[in-house]
């Protein structure tokens, strides 16, 4: 019996030895790679970011409505400055937990691969997202953000966040200037792997950030803006615009389409404020932005007025903006030209009124091209109520044309209005009694109030009035 046991153990040892041979190779599935190529994260990061800001319950209700581009005939609490806290929470969560966190992961993977181009793109995505966060909320976590070892990150002042954003973009430009490593076109939903265009985006976003804080206390941005112009790496044509290419089918279609058309949310109508402005300028973009009502005319709903069930008496968004493949704009060449126009008009770069007007006309022309009516731009630009001849008029005209051109980009339109104060907008009818003015920020994430209370309270204390919709931000006029 003992001999049989010994023989059995020996045979078992041989069996185990044969099973262990090349065990890892045999039991490794190619469909579950241990290391993820960095470029595979890029497309999803951009998509999550754009969906967060383009979603009609976010960038529509609290962007397009607050900029008074759009007005809702029903379910219009947000338009009346009564936003849903869970929606505001979701913006914060997606931008931090998905976009910034995944961008940092992409940076680390790209670093391991030696792909400096993708590292630069990662920094661009982080910079753009941090700027949006601080523009929406005010002081936010930056230096301690998305650090797995820090469960209760401190909030940084807007000035610190903006310095960080500018540094990220400077570093991104340096990485892309002599970058190594390729980016498959299939992973790059913005530029199809063209790193030279990503470099232009980095510098153009830097221009936007500098102009955003140009009136903030203690800021002197002229030399930095001039350096960007001198370097010549800003967007230089409409083809340089940074846009996410959406697909025809939900859930990969443009979020405006997904809500209004696919989701049958017909309460979104044109605002009477924008319709009146376009009509006063004989602006050919009106038939692109809007469709006619049941009487065959363009009629906008008065912001804040609820016309329950009246879905045919007011103008809906035009078919161009309800197209599932309408691009999601990250930054357009038109906006870059408007920023340069404002920089020239304010004397940050030389050229005075002539230079400001040149950039202004390029901005209008590019936006007309985006809207498919480029041939109409020369006649429109020549109108006396469109052109300008001095700094005061230029300041208003540039800001108002920027506001018009940002139609569809809800948060950006609202943010630029907060920066410039033009056009002059009044609070909506029937606004919440506790919010006497157009909101200047969003409430902080409600989870922060309980899980990161000390840092939340410290940040709120730096805002005049505390964590309120009407508390002013550092860079606002």
Secondary structure as GFF3:
##gff-version 3
##sequence-region A 1 477
A	DSSP	alpha_helix	2	20	.	.	.	ID=ss1
A	DSSP	alpha_helix	23	26	.	.	.	ID=ss2
A	DSSP	three_ten_helix	38	41	.	.	.	ID=ss3
A	DSSP	alpha_helix	42	54	.	.	.	ID=ss4
A	DSSP	pi_helix	56	64	.	.	.	ID=ss5
A	DSSP	beta_strand	70	72	.	.	.	ID=ss6
A	DSSP	three_ten_helix	78	80	.	.	.	ID=ss7
A	DSSP	alpha_helix	85	93	.	.	.	ID=ss8
A	DSSP	pi_helix	94	100	.	.	.	ID=ss9
A	DSSP	alpha_helix	101	113	.	.	.	ID=ss10
A	DSSP	alpha_helix	116	137	.	.	.	ID=ss11
A	DSSP	alpha_helix	158	177	.	.	.	ID=ss12
A	DSSP	alpha_helix	195	212	.	.	.	ID=ss13
A	DSSP	alpha_helix	222	231	.	.	.	ID=ss14
A	DSSP	three_ten_helix	238	240	.	.	.	ID=ss15
A	DSSP	beta_strand	242	244	.	.	.	ID=ss16
A	DSSP	alpha_helix	255	257	.	.	.	ID=ss17
A	DSSP	pi_helix	258	262	.	.	.	ID=ss18
A	DSSP	beta_strand	268	270	.	.	.	ID=ss19
A	DSSP	alpha_helix	272	280	.	.	.	ID=ss20
A	DSSP	alpha_helix	286	289	.	.	.	ID=ss21
A	DSSP	three_ten_helix	319	322	.	.	.	ID=ss22
A	DSSP	beta_strand	328	331	.	.	.	ID=ss23
A	DSSP	alpha_helix	333	345	.	.	.	ID=ss24
A	DSSP	alpha_helix	352	370	.	.	.	ID=ss25
A	DSSP	three_ten_helix	374	376	.	.	.	ID=ss26
A	DSSP	alpha_helix	377	381	.	.	.	ID=ss27
A	DSSP	alpha_helix	391	405	.	.	.	ID=ss28
A	DSSP	alpha_helix	410	420	.	.	.	ID=ss29
A	DSSP	alpha_helix	446	451	.	.	.	ID=ss30
A	DSSP	alpha_helix	453	461	.	.	.	ID=ss31
###
